[in-house]
């Protein structure tokens, strides 16, 4: 009887998803692909369940020429259970699913990489806003939508004869 139970438990262990990650393997920086305007969003998962969410962006001040670079930091806590990572801050709870081999097609590349992908509906006050976070360091950048151009780039000239 006990050998049947052990065999059943062994079979269930083999069938369990392999995407579960331990807390030590998740420590470090996870970054979303940069926007075409070079906005950055990254999350530092630190020891003792501490988390830091950082957004970097360009802004202009009224009456002051040129752009400035801004940074916004939010501190919170994180935990992991199986393959689900939960980051909690300012009464917001972001749920992310760990994948050790998520396709890079989202950023226009081939292959796979470790990533944290948002699950469920994002809280309206979420800093992560449903973004996929890739294990850093990387240089992934989202491409602008077709027909759009990145801010600050001049339009391409028309071909000669037109």
Secondary structure, DSSP 8 states (H G I E B T S, - for coil): -HHHHHHHHHHHHHHS-TT---HHHH-EEEE--B-TT--EEEEEE-GGGEEEEEEEEEE--TT--S-EEEEEEEEEEEEEETTEEEEEETTEEEEEEEEEEEEGGGGT-SSEEEEEEE-S---TT-SSTT-EEEESS---B----TT---TT-------TT-
